[in-house]
Amino acid sequence: MSIPHTGKLAQAKILIAGCGDLGIRLAHQLGEFHATQVLGLRRTPLTTAAMPKNFRWLSADLTDTETLEKLPKDITHIVFAAAPGARTPADYKSIYLHGLQQTIEACLSPALERVIFISSSAVYGNHEDRWVDENTPTAPKHFNGEVLCEAEQWLLEYGRSHQLQTICLRLSGIYGPGRNFLLDRLRLGQASAPLGDRHWVNRIHVEDAAAAALHMLSLQNPASVYIVSDSTPLSMRALYEALAQSVGGPCPPVGPAPAMVGSKRLSNARLVATGFKFKWPDSRDGYAAAIATPDS
């Protein structure tokens, strides 16, 4: 894992909007910087969670402007890491577009320097076995990628018009402790995969995803977009066979890839060029560690 450029964070006040698993991990990583104030925003704060001393919870609804009016006006950085409650176009727009807009506008002040938006590689659609980087045109297959593209474009234009640094992090499929849906299906022989190299998948460990957000909080002269994915794209067949073996399941049967997931090989070269280092550059190792220590 990389060591971030921490100088600019010494007196920062960071809002993690939508503070779920990724946000909580980011908050713990920020706990090392005692002069930094970290605020975790969600509808229902997890008051029983053990959090760093420089962290406090805020209760607000990203879709309710009245609750957002209570946010402090001296926030210097926003990490927007929210997720919709349901997989519908309305829910996606409510959180990723309107929630993003309302949160930034509620926090806008001369103190606000940088906004990091946790987006997704779903903006790229299907590219078969071809490599994809930040210069690849977006071509989402479904509404989720379309809404994220719209939110990214709004954020870029808003940042330009308000002299605000904005960064979109396009994460690949997140995995890690507690994210067991795929592993459970493989254990039961319920997950299929195409033969050979017909469909490529990309992964990022949630710990590395949080570390990438931390890295971007103080990176000098950042680009506006980064792909956040590990260094080892795999065919779905190769990944699923390795995971099935790890959990003691049968060899996955042959079947089509999920319709919502486009095939592509994501390049993380731009992120790596900033000095970021992955703890888990190969998801097979990261999954193995998560399986061995499920509560970490």
SENU-168480 format. One line per 5 residues: their letters; for each residue x, y, z of C-alpha. Coordinates in steps of 0.001 Angstrom, whole numbers, m for minus. Layout:
N
A	X Y Z; ...;
This chain:
296
MSIPH	0 0 0; 1307 3443 m865; 2257 6137 1618; 286 9260 667; 1576 12803 368;
TGKLA	321 13807 3797; 1565 17391 4091; m1632 18996 2778; m3762 16872 5098; m2195 18191 8296;
QAKIL	m5043 20630 8992; m7680 19184 6659; m11347 18653 7477; m12536 15703 5394; m16137 14687 4824;
IAGCG	m16765 11068 3807; m20255 11236 2325; m21839 7801 2345; m19532 6306 4940; m19954 2565 4456;
DLGIR	m17326 m175 4303; m14944 1709 2017; m15469 4970 3884; m14876 3404 7292; m11627 1861 6047;
LAHQL	m10574 5249 4698; m11405 6838 8055; m9187 4328 9858; m6336 5028 7441; m6809 8756 8108;
GEFHA	m6680 8027 11832; m2889 8089 11587; m2995 11842 10870; m4134 13168 14226; m4437 16836 13192;
TQVLG	m6849 15891 10416; m10571 16024 11207; m12656 13278 9600; m16447 13355 9388; m18465 10303 8370;
LRRTP	m21908 11062 6953; m24716 8545 6690; m28422 8336 7478; m27826 6155 10539; m24353 6507 12082;
LTTAA	m22706 3303 13282; m22235 4540 16823; m21102 1119 18053; m18173 1014 15609; m14711 1634 17063;
MPKNF	m13443 4683 15168; m10260 6806 15382; m10111 9723 17810; m10061 12258 14978; m13358 10923 13561;
RWLSA	m16962 11792 14310; m20271 10768 12787; m22779 13088 11146; m26368 12102 10466; m27893 13365 7213;
DLTDT	m29716 12166 4114; m27914 12820 832; m31275 13137 m903; m32693 15665 1598; m31332 19189 1229;
ETLEK	m32720 20265 4604; m30617 17703 6494; m27524 18679 4478; m27862 22321 5549; m26413 21284 8914;
LPKDI	m23059 20307 7380; m20030 22342 8513; m18979 25190 6215; m15224 24705 6696; m14846 21296 5022;
THIVF	m11696 21163 2888; m12125 17772 1164; m15102 15595 229; m14919 11893 m578; m18281 10953 m2067;
AAAPG	m18511 7198 m1500; m22263 6722 m1339; m24216 3820 m2806; m27888 3622 m3810; m30332 1604 m1756;
ARTPA	m31685 m209 m4807; m30517 m988 m8327; m32960 1212 m10236; m32425 4253 m12464; m34301 6452 m9982;
DYKSI	m32190 5316 m7018; m28956 5762 m8959; m29873 9283 m10041; m31064 10190 m6558; m27694 9292 m4996;
YLHGL	m24994 9575 m7641; m26267 12695 m9367; m28619 14647 m7098; m26948 13498 m3882; m23525 14469 m5214;
QQTIE	m24778 17859 m6370; m26570 18652 m3130; m23667 17568 m916; m21121 19707 m2741; m23405 22730 m2876;
ACLSP	m24124 22387 858; m20374 22343 1591; m19250 24919 m949; m17102 27602 677; m13650 29148 182;
ALERV	m12290 26325 2372; m13345 23535 12; m10371 22423 m2102; m11011 18972 m3532; m13821 16514 m4231;
IFISS	m13213 12822 m4892; m16090 10916 m6478; m16104 7129 m6163; m17340 6060 m9596; m17167 2742 m11445;
SAVYG	m15632 1075 m14472; m19243 429 m15552; m18877 3655 m17553; m16815 1729 m20150; m19232 m999 m21221;
NHEDR	m17941 m3949 m23218; m14491 m4101 m24869; m14027 m7883 m25076; m10329 m8646 m24435; m9011 m5149 m25263;
WVDEN	m7180 m2947 m22778; m9061 65 m21435; m7562 3189 m19877; m8723 6673 m18908; m8568 7833 m22536;
TPTAP	m10945 5116 m23721; m14316 6679 m24606; m17090 5864 m22172; m19817 3629 m23585; m21926 2250 m20729;
KHFNG	m24066 m822 m21365; m26749 m63 m18795; m28344 2701 m16756; m25844 2427 m13900; m22940 3427 m16124;
EVLCE	m25049 6088 m17832; m25894 7779 m14531; m22266 7624 m13396; m21143 9213 m16670; m23661 11999 m16144;
AEQWL	m22463 12542 m12576; m18801 12568 m13620; m19471 15118 m16358; m21427 17360 m13999; m18631 17191 m11421;
LEYGR	m15944 18022 m13971; m17845 21055 m15235; m18756 22197 m11723; m15138 21978 m10637; m13988 24065 m13582;
SHQLQ	m16558 26770 m12964; m15837 26959 m9218; m12021 26565 m9260; m12395 23280 m7389; m10208 20217 m7883;
TICLR	m12348 17204 m8742; m11234 13590 m9204; m13305 10644 m10396; m12062 7227 m9297; m13430 4500 m11562;
LSGIY	m13338 1397 m9392; m13565 m2110 m10769; m15418 m4867 m8891; m14818 m4424 m5168; m14150 m7507 m3046;
GPGRN	m12883 m8186 450; m14014 m9338 3899; m17789 m9466 4278; m18431 m9463 525; m19234 m13146 230;
FLLDR	m22020 m13378 m2348; m19819 m14704 m5150; m17851 m17001 m2845; m21040 m18487 m1426; m22391 m19186 m4907;
LRLGQ	m19119 m20787 m6001; m19075 m22936 m2875; m22530 m24225 m3798; m21756 m24664 m7476; m24250 m21945 m8441;
ASAPL	m21927 m19565 m10343; m21045 m20299 m13966; m18395 m18798 m16264; m17669 m18839 m20004; m14916 m21097 m21300;
GDRHW	m11395 m19828 m21860; m10731 m16122 m22323; m14145 m15127 m23660; m14895 m12731 m20811; m12442 m10647 m18770;
VNRIH	m13049 m9344 m15261; m11289 m6814 m13049; m11146 m6508 m9280; m9985 m4160 m6519; m9666 m5098 m2846;
VEDAA	m11705 m2717 m666; m8579 m1962 1379; m6703 m885 m1750; m9743 1112 m2902; m9738 3056 377;
AAALH	m5975 3539 118; m6377 4946 m3397; m8895 7495 m2102; m6446 8436 667; m3658 8771 m1894;
MLSLQ	m5801 11124 m3982; m6708 13399 m1087; m3334 15114 m1214; m1771 14104 m4536; m217 17127 m6227;
NPASV	m1498 18053 m9689; m3906 15115 m10032; m5655 14172 m13252; m9437 14354 m13305; m9961 10595 m13775;
YIVSD	m8183 7460 m12544; m8975 3794 m13017; m8665 1997 m9671; m8215 m1696 m10388; m5557 m4212 m9487;
STPLS	m2685 m5172 m11769; m4026 m8569 m12840; m7125 m8644 m15039; m8277 m12254 m15354; m10617 m14237 m17487;
MRALY	m13806 m14966 m15576; m13066 m18668 m16003; m9581 m18363 m14430; m10823 m16299 m11489; m13893 m18402 m10759;
EALAQ	m11965 m21679 m10923; m9330 m20327 m8521; m11966 m19058 m6083; m14023 m22248 m6262; m10953 m24242 m5328;
SVGGP	m10221 m21851 m2443; m13680 m22318 m919; m13941 m26032 m1607; m16589 m25756 m4295; m16915 m27673 m7576;
CPPVG	m15451 m26454 m10851; m17860 m23767 m12098; m20142 m24978 m14883; m19987 m23380 m18300; m22410 m20504 m18705;
PAPAM	m22719 m16929 m19965; m21217 m13942 m18203; m23642 m11654 m16326; m25468 m9382 m18757; m24735 m6249 m16703;
VGSKR	m20938 m6735 m16751; m18925 m5867 m19858; m15702 m7685 m20706; m12519 m5587 m20679; m9004 m5434 m19280;
LSNAR	m8493 m2340 m17167; m5126 m601 m17112; m4070 1019 m13830; m936 2591 m15356; m2023 6171 m14650;
LVATG	m2616 5406 m10971; 638 3460 m10628; 2541 6365 m12221; 1521 8573 m9263; 3469 6293 m6913;
FKFKW	536 4270 m5638; 1359 688 m4656; m1198 m2068 m4247; m1300 m4336 m1235; m3187 m6874 m3356;
PDSRD	m2088 m6579 m7030; m3632 m9989 m7841; m7188 m10645 m6680; m6522 m14353 m6243; m4154 m13517 m3385;
GYAAA	m6520 m10896 m1978; m9464 m13291 m2021; m7345 m15977 m349; m6474 m13577 2473; m10123 m12520 2836;
IATPD	m11223 m16167 3004; m8574 m16932 5638; m9472 m13899 7796; m13148 m13167 7029; m13590 m10560 9773;
S	m10539 m8393 8999;
